């Protein structure tokens, strides 16, 4: 099963656009398309999990804690946390490298920080 991604509402949308531009067939849903704006972390994680999407977020402050709580009750396809100090191009490069080389189950219940 191919990796699918879900952008968090705080994610720089230039990352989503850049990934899609490099690999048009990648499944990277925007926060707007998923209706994530204004939702708390638990709700965002649930929506991503329901669609078996890895959540991609800049929220290094609270997401790790909420992720831990979330996986105590159910599985999560994973979370990629990207530092806001990471350049857009570097974030795009990392996601583009992960997509063809990984299966969705490799990130189950894991948090991955980018850069790798």
C-alpha positions in Angstrom: 0.0 0.0 0.0 1.4 3.4 -1.0 2.0 6.1 1.6 -0.7 8.8 1.6 -0.2 12.2 3.3 -2.5 14.6 5.1 -1.3 18.2 5.6 -2.1 19.7 9.0 -3.6 23.2 9.1 -0.3 24.7 10.3 1.8 23.1 7.5 3.3 25.5 5.0 1.2 24.9 1.9 4.2 25.5 -0.3 5.4 22.1 0.8 2.2 20.4 -0.4 2.3 22.3 -3.7 6.0 21.5 -4.2 5.6 17.8 -3.5 2.6 17.6 -5.8 4.5 19.5 -8.5 7.4 17.0 -8.3 5.2 13.9 -8.1 1.7 14.6 -9.5 0.4 11.1 -8.7 1.2 11.5 -4.9 -1.8 11.5 -2.6 -1.2 14.6 -0.4 -4.4 16.1 0.8 -4.5 19.7 2.0 -5.9 20.7 5.4 -8.6 22.7 3.6 -9.8 19.7 1.6 -10.0 17.6 4.8 -11.7 20.4 6.8 -9.0 20.5 9.5 -9.0 24.2 10.2 -9.9 24.9 13.9 -9.9 21.2 14.9 -7.9 20.0 17.9 -5.0 17.6 17.5 -7.0 14.5 18.5 -9.6 15.3 15.8 -6.9 15.9 13.2 -5.2 12.6 14.1 -8.5 10.8 13.9 -9.3 12.1 10.4 -5.9 11.2 9.1 -6.1 7.8 10.7 -9.6 7.1 9.3 -8.2 7.7 5.8 -4.9 6.0 6.5 -2.8 9.1 5.9 0.4 10.1 7.5 -0.1 13.5 9.1 2.5 16.1 8.1 2.7 19.0 10.6 4.9 21.8 11.9 3.3 21.4 15.4 6.3 20.1 17.3 5.0 21.8 20.5 1.8 19.8 21.1 1.5 17.1 18.5 3.9 14.6 20.0 2.0 14.6 23.3 -1.4 14.3 21.6 0.0 11.5 19.3 1.0 9.5 22.3 -2.4 9.8 23.8 -4.0 8.9 20.5 -2.1 5.7 19.9 -2.9 4.5 23.3 -6.4 4.0 22.0 -6.0 3.2 18.3 -3.5 2.9 15.5 -2.2 5.9 13.6 -0.5 5.7 10.2 2.2 8.0 11.5 3.2 11.7 11.9 5.9 13.6 10.1 7.0 16.6 12.1 8.8 19.3 10.1 10.7 22.0 12.0 9.7 25.5 10.8 13.4 26.1 10.4 13.6 23.4 7.8 13.6 25.0 4.3 10.6 24.3 2.1 12.9 22.7 -0.6 14.5 20.4 2.0 11.0 19.3 3.4 9.9 18.6 -0.2 13.0 16.6 -0.9 12.5 14.4 2.2 8.9 13.7 1.4 9.6 12.9 -2.2 12.3 10.5 -1.1 10.0 8.7 1.4 7.1 8.2 -1.0 8.4 5.7 -3.5 10.7 3.9 -1.1 8.3 3.2 1.7 5.1 1.2 2.4 2.4 2.7 4.5 2.9 0.3 7.4 6.5 1.3 7.9 5.3 4.4 9.8 2.5 2.9 11.8 2.3 4.5 15.3 5.6 6.4 14.7 6.6 10.0 14.7 9.3 10.9 12.2 11.1 14.3 12.3 12.1 15.9 9.1 14.9 16.4 8.2 15.5 12.6 8.6 
